């Protein structure tokens, strides 16, 4: 462990005062020249070669590189072990990322005013930061609820401890065992739904396969006190294109030139260059993997599959939790969709298998020279967190509807609330509190851990979920409703034929598809009689265990290969 001095890059007098109250240092731009930096109490000023560091805009060119190097030298001269604390999408964001890449400096993320746009630089800063400085408590709560990874606030003390990431022993060949590397941007103690998939696989593949499969996982997001076999490979955004000497790496110019000519430059998207960090990390290790599974969103890390094939002769699986180029939920321009389609075709052409989460997504996988080998590996509920036993008889009283998770503006609950406001029915919401003027009987529980969600759902009759018009979603909340033994109310606006939920729930007792209008919901309510579902077989096939067993079969099939390099020396 080492101690570092936070240095906040800010021109805001209020934030400067808060930094001083913590005995932190701060850097501000000179009011007469924004390309000149100054440290209070230090007479020596520092100039920047550009108004902002932008690695992809040639800030590390032959003329600028020495001056940016001087900026870090100036900081290190007057601050003991500096820890830059910078805002996302600011003039100093890439400076901090570059300092982390070239000097291994820790860095902090300053969030002030409002939550910033999730650009490549912002997401890299937030995932790689050693801590956050969020002066406003309300903004801190809002950001923590919205950000899909762990948020650790920097301690209020002059020197901040920096814990190095412990090394991970190499995974080597073991007879009779298929070695798997899971790669995902988000994972570990991350609240995103997507992280649940890779976390479960990492934790359960070896157990459910009776030791025939072992799993390592590589993540961009932090995992304090991580278990064994967790490779924490930080994403440094554009600084991933930097070599150890501080200038651009040998491949960087080609990446930037290619991006400039593309209608959809994948390298400029979130996690667009993270695969280069993964390559740099694993190239210098002695691991051996049979199968590599890369899960997205974000999708650019799928590029890592090329390295996995060449370096380990591994079989590769690209796991699309969401569709990419053909997603009906993404507003691509015609040109950018064509570019994204071209990129996805290349990814899928070189992968051994493409996996998707439901039948509706199969047709949205882009073929290369031939159709990809697409396998459905559904999401599901985590059976390790058990729901309370369902009573044989329903408790007396009005119908109780339960909703778990976020309510989106595109599917407001107003029609349902208006319909139940004319009845004795109740609406119980677990998530960010619902505010409504409709006189319905609403109970807010706030955000709850999953065990408490299941316990609360145990007292409900029917779980509510909304179907987007795209029809490709299978919301995780639906699996939890099934685990809790509830009826299902699936509210839709378009046709249900061919949708993912219609296919998934075909033949499932207690699944009700109702059009999302006051009139249709009211008509359904007039005839609805809650059912009591106590047979575990109804939900069992929707568990993560069931889908992971299918994945294990696929892994063992792919992993049943060996490659011995030819003995070129004849010995």
KAWO-V107563 format. One record per helix or strand. SS is the DSSP state (a for helix, b for strand). FROM is the first residue (numbers start at 0). TO is the last residue. If there is no record, write none. Layout:
# KAWO-V107563
SS/FROM/TO, SS/FROM/TO
This chain:
# KAWO-V107563
b/1/8, a/12/20, b/24/29, b/32/38, b/45/46, a/54/56, a/64/77, b/81/86, a/92/102, b/106/109, a/119/127, b/130/132, a/136/145, b/152/152, b/158/161, b/177/183, a/192/207, b/212/218, b/229/231, a/236/240, b/241/241, b/247/247, a/251/260, a/265/267, a/273/282, b/290/295, a/299/311, b/314/319, a/333/349, b/352/355, a/358/363, b/373/375, b/380/380, b/399/403, a/408/410, a/413/419, b/425/429, b/440/443, a/449/456, b/461/465, a/475/482, b/486/491, a/499/503, b/510/514, a/517/526, a/536/539, b/542/542, a/543/558
